[in-house]
């Protein structure tokens, strides 16, 4: 077999503008040509494996005690034969015998190749030695045994190439270090960094545990629209798209709240959704334009029952996923054991800064000056609620390391929450904090349609004044409230942020498989396609 057959036109790198072919890619492309010249399909459609590498190791562990070596030390007459497959992640070529490791999922399996056993073309020993690279997917069949060093291994009697890797894997010992490349090419990150794979497996376990907790308490999981004619349920900028057939602008939802409360009106007394929301805002270590929220609503509940739900849910998830209620986030010990601390926003801000926001209900300019004097960065056109939000974010939230419910928010910050019976300037609302930032937001839900109308109208006025995050007038939701909604408690919890804290990750990008990134350098357009 020649290592340098003629390169056919369809394998010439020049035919693929925009794809990068460095020296190593060129070498692998040459091997691809050689494989095809030997009539070996480098990308066959299927392979029938009987075991994954993990299952193969488990089967051998169960089989081996019942099949000890013979009295003279020779191997047992019976062999455990199976087939498996995976990505080649290690190779040691030693003349007429070689070792390799394949990986699939979380398990690695050592393979033993011997030239005398692999003579049948097209996948003979020479093909393995010369044309198989780290990163290739291969299928193997043979029997399991234990090497002299004690490692369970598969003695390969047959192998086949399942997928040729044209790009080398990240260097074995140092992994993938470039943080931006890790986010852009998560597939390489998962191959190179075992810890990253464990983080995302644990994130899935977090979501599974949340579902189980809510299901066991009678909550019904539902689905609500992602495309919405009117967006609502939060103060945020939406993403806008267009439906061609209807000739109508639509919005990617910023929250699930208003649809879930329609279901409460319709008679479902406990509902929840774990869903993607979208907000057209800035990005930082705690914010991504696309994120995952769990929202739940309970008829005949209130913000007190939602506190009890949070105090039960998060510790239950932590116990299941982490095995403890005593965790560390960024080197800070955190105890999730309930009951959690409760403090009003007013008291927390006074304790942190001496500022009492109730002194400034009717004095926006004085409030602005007072907060700015405390060193909080403000924009000149901020309204009273936005000023307060910035003050609390800068002066209070960083100190809320241990689990804390920050309660009793001003009505100006909460257009969908029920007013306090003792102070109409406040609403029955809390936010749950762990590790210095918000985990969840909950209300006693506003079910008075006329009060809700007035607050929507205030939002319309604010929008006309330039606040493009203020609520719109949603008449369909008001019609639902006119039908009648019982007293209701509602909760929204950030799944990504909960994963950050429980898994001790510093950035939201570390718990989202494919976070949004700034555009990379654009590749040239392929021949025959339109450029930018």
N, C-alpha and C positions, 0 to 999 in steps of 0.2 A: 504494500500500500504506500503510495507516495504521500509525503507530508505537504507537498506543494503542487497539487493539481491546478489546472487552469481555473481562474475565478469566473464563474458564470456572471452574466450581466445583472441578474437579480440579487446577487450577493456582493456587488461592488459598492463600497461605502458611498461613492459619489452619487449613487442612485437614491440616497436617503438624506437629503439636505435637512439640517436641523438636528440630526442625531450625531452625538459625539463619538468618534472612533479614535481613541488614543492608541498608543503602542500595544497595550494589553488587550484592548478590544480588537485590534487588528490581528493579533496572534490567535485569539479565540475565533475570530471569523475565518481564519485559515483552517482551523480545526473543524469548523462547521462545514467548510467546503470538502475537507477530507472525509468527513463522516458521510456526506451525501454521495461522494464518489464511491464509497464502499457500500452504497445502497442501504445505509442505516438511517432511518428516519429520526432526526434529532428531536422531533416533537410529536411522538405517537399519540393517538387519541385516548388511550386507556391503558391501565395496568391493574390486574386483579391481585391485590394484596390481601393476605389472610389476616394480617396483624399490623397495627401501627408499631413503631419502635417501642413505645411504652407498653403496649399490650404484649409484644414479644418478650420483653424483659419480665413482665409479670407472669406470663405463661411458663417461662423457664424457671423462675423462682418456685412456682408450684410443682413443676415437673421434676426438677432435679433431686429433691430428697427421696423420691420413690425410685430413682434410677442411679444408684451410686456406682462408682467405678468398680471394675472387677477386682478380685483379690490381689492380682499382680499389678494393679494400678492402671491397667489399660482402660480406655473409655468403655462405657456401657454399649452393649450390642445394639440396643434400640436408640434411635436418635429422634429429637424433637425437630421435625422439619416444618418450615413455614416460609411465607414470602412477605416482604415488607418493602417500604419505600421511604425516601426522604431526600433532603438536600445534603450534598457532600460538604462537610464543614472541616474536615481534616484528612490528610493523606500522608502516608510514609511508604515510599517506594523503596524496596529492598531487593532488587534483582528479580529472582524468581518467585518471591512472595512479597506481599504488601498488605498494609493495614490502612483502613479508612474509617472515618466516623460519619454517619448520617444523622440528621436531626429532623424531627417532625414534631411540631407542638413543643412540649416541654422536655422531651426525652431525646437522648442521644444513644446510639447503638454502634458498637465497634463491629467492623466487618473485616474478615480475613480473606484475602485473595491469594490463590496459588496457581502458578502457570500451568501445572499439570492438570488442574481441574477445569480450566477455562480455555479450551482449544477449539470449540465450535464457533465458526463465524456466524453472524458478523460481530458479536460481542465477545471477542476473545480477550486474553490477558493483555495483548499488545494494545488493543483499543483502550482498555482501562488505563494502562500506563501512559500512553501518549496523547490521548484525545479527551480524557475526562479531567475536568478542572474543579477546583473548589467553587461551590455555588451551583453546580449541576444537580439536577434531580435525577436519581437513578432508582430503578426497581431491582430487588435482589431476591434470590431464593436459595435456600440451603438449610443447614442444620445448626442448632445452637450448641455451644460448648463453652468451657471456661478455660482461659489462657493460663499459662504458668504464673502470671502475675495476679490471677484471680478475677480478671474482668470477663463478664459474660460477653460472648461475641458470636457473630454469625459466620460460619464457614460457607463462603459463597460458592455455589455450584452453577449458578446462572445469574447474569445481570443484564439489564437493558437500560439504555439512556431514555429518560422520560422528558427532559427539558434542558436544553443547552443554555447555560448562562453566558451571555456575551459581555457582561460588565462584572469585573471582579468585586468580591465582597469587601467590606471594610476590614482593615488589618486586624487580625485575630486578637492580639493582646491588648490593644488600646481602644478597641471598639470604635464607635462613631462619635467623635468629640464635638464636631461643628454643630452648635445648637440650632442655628437656622436650617442647616441641611437636615438635621434630625426631624424638624417639624415639616419641612417641605417633602421629604422622602421618608415618610414614616415606615414604609416597608423595609428600608435599610436599617432604620432604628430598631425595629422589632427583631430583625435578624441578628444585629450586632450586640444588642443590650438586653440581657435576660431580665434585668430589673424592670425595664420598660414594659416588657410583656406581662410581668406579674402585676404591675400597676393597672393595666387595662383589664386584666382578668379580675382583679379586685374591684374595679369600677363596675363591671358587669354584676359582680356579686352584691354590690351596694344597691343597684337598681332592683335586683331580684329580691333582696331582703325587704326593700321598701314595699314592693308589690305584695309580698307575703303578709307583711304587717297590716297593710290596709285591707287586703282581701279578707283576712281573718277577723276583721272588725266590721265586716258588712259593707265596705265601700265597693261600689261598682266601677270598674275601669271602663272609660268611654273614649271616643274620639270626636274631636270638634274641628271645624274648618281651619286650615292653614291660610287659605286665600279668603280674605274678608273684604266686603264692600265698605265697611267702617271698622277701623281698628280701635281697640279700647282695652281697658283693664289695667293700664299702667300709663305713666307719663314718660313717653319716649318717642323718638322719631322712627317712622316705619320705613321699610323698603316698599317701593311702588313698582307694580308690574301692570301689564295690560292684557285683557282678554279680547282677542281679535273678533271672535264671533259675536260677542255681546257689545263690542266696541266700548268697553268699560274698564276704567282703572280699578285695580284691586290692590290690596295691601297684604304683605306677609304679616301674620299675627305678631303682636308684641306681647300678648298674654292670652290665656284661655278663659279668663274670669267670666266675662259676660255671657259666653255660651254655656259654661258650666252652671251658672246661676239660672239660666233659662231652664235647665234640666231640673233644678230644685223646684222651680215653679211648676214644671210638668209632672212632679210627683216622685221623682227619684230622690230619696231622702239622703243618700250618701253617695257621692260620685268623686272620681279622681281621674286625672290624666297625667301621664308622664310624656311630655311632648317637647318638640323643638320650637323655640320662639326666636324671633329675629328683631334686632334693634339696630337702626342705622346710626350708630354712635361711635365714639372713640374706642380704641383697643388698648388694653394694658394687661398687667398680670392677673387681673380679676375679671376682665371683660373681653368677650369675643362676640362678634356680630351675630353668630348663631350659637345658641346655648340650650341646655336642657333644664326644664322646670317640672316639678311635681306640684300640681295644684289640686286641692281637695276641698269639698264643701259638704257641710253637715247641717241638715235641717234641724231646728230646735237646739242648735249649738250657739256659741258665741266665742269671743276671743279668749275667754277663760278655758273653754273646752279645747280650743286649738292649742293653748299652752300645754295642757295636759297631753294632747296628742303628740306635740313636738318632744316633750320630756319623755314620752314612751318610745316614740319612733327612733330618734337618733341614737339613744343608748342601745336599743335592740339591734339596730343595724351595726353599730360599732362592735357589740359583743359577738355578732355572727361573723363579721368580716375580719375584725382585728383581734378577737378573742379577749378583749379587755375594755373597760371603760376609762382606763388611765392611758392616755395617748400623749404623744409629743408632736407639736407643730412648730417647726423652725426653732428647735431646741428649747421650746417652752412646754413644761408639763401642763396638761389639761385634764381635769377630772370631769367626766360627763355624767357622773352620778346625780340623779335628781334628788331633791328639788333644786332647780336652778335659781339664781339670784333674779329678783325683779326690782327694777328701778324706773321711775317715770323719766321721760325725756327732760322735763323741766328740772328735776332734782339732779340728774346726771350732768346737765350743762352748767347748772349753778355750782356743783361740786368741782367741776373741771376748770371753770373760768370765772366764776362769780357773776356771770351774766344770767339774768332772768328774762326769758323772752316774753313773758306775760306783761312786762312793763312796756312793750313796744308793739302791741297788737295794732294800734292805729298810727304808728310812727315809723313808716318804712325807712325814711332817710336817716332818722336817728339810729335805727337798728343797724343800718348799713355802716354808718360811721363807727358804732360801738364794736361791731364784729370785725371790721377792718383794723381797728386799733388793737385787736387781740392777735393780729398777725395772720388772719385768714385771707387768702387770696380770693377776691370777688371780681365779677364783671360788672361794669357800670349799669347795665340794663336789667339786672336781676330784680325779681319781685321779692316780696317779704318771705314767701315760702322757700324760694330758692336760696335766699340768704341764710335762713335757718338750717336748711339742708347742708349747706357748705360748712356752717359753724359746727354742727354736730359731727359731720364727717371728719373734720380736722381736729376738733378738741375732745370729743368723747369716744368715738368708735375705736381709735387705736388702743385705748386702755381696756377694752372689753375682751380680755383674753379668755377668762373663764366663762363658761356658758352663762349668758345673761339675757333676760327679756327686757328690752327697752320699751316702755309702755306709754300710753296716753299722749298721742301725737296731736298737734294742732289740726283743726279741720281744714285749714288752708293747704296742708300737705296731703290730705286724704279724701279725695272727692267721692270715694265709693264706700266709705266707712260710716257706721252709725255714730251719731253724736253721743257724748257722755251725758248721762242723766244728771250729773252734778255740776258740770261746766260745759255749756254749749259751744265754747270755743275749742273744746277738745273732742276727740273721737276715741272709741274703743278699738285701739290698734296697738299691736306690738311688732317689733322686729326682734328676731333671735340672733344673737351674736356669739361666735366662737372664734378664738384666735385673732380677734381684732377686726373682723369684718362680718357683714350680714350673711346669715344662712337662710333666713326665711322671713316672710312678711305676712301678717294675719290681721283680720278685722272681725268685729261683729258687723256683719254685712248690712249696708243700708237697704231697707226694704220699703221705705216710704217713697212712692213714685213722685210725689210733688216736691219733696226735698231733693230727690235725685234730679228732677228737672231743673230746679234752681241751681244746683251745683254744675250740671252740664252747661247751663246758660252762662255761668261765671267762666267756665272753660272757653266757651265761644268768644266771650268778650276778651279773655286773655289771648286767644289766638289772633284776634283782630289787632291786638296791641303788639303782636310780634312773637308770642310764646308758641312756637310750633310743636311743643310737646304737650300742650294742654289738651284735655279731653274734648272730643266732638260731641254734638248732640246726637244721641242714638235713640230714635223714636221706637224702633222695634223692641229694644231692651226696656224702654219705658212702658211700652204696651204690655210686656211680660209682667213687669212689676204691678201694673194696673190690675192684672188678673189676680195677683196676690201671691207674695212670697213669704213663707213663715220666717220667724227669727232664724238666722243662719250664721254659722261660723265658717270662715274661709281661710285657707292657708296656701301660700305659694312658697316653695322651697327650691333653692338652686341646687340641682344635683351635681353640677360641676364643682361648685364651691364646697359642698359637703365632701366630695371625693378628695379635693385638695387637702382638707383638714385631716380627714381620717387616714389618708395615705401619705401625709407629710410632703406635699408637692408645692413648690413655691409659686408656680404659674399655672393659670388655667389651661395654658397650651400643653401642659404636661399631663392633663387628664382628658383632653379631647384628641381623638385619634388624628383628625385632619383639621387643625385650626386654620383659620383664615390668615393669609400672609400677604404682605405687599407683593406686587408683581415682580417676578424674577426677570432677568434679562431675557427678552423675547427671542425665540428661535426664528430663523428665517422661514418664510412660508414654503411649503412643499410645492414642487413644480405642478402647475395646473390649478393652484388654489389662489384665491384672492389674498392680497396682503392687507395690512391694517389700513 
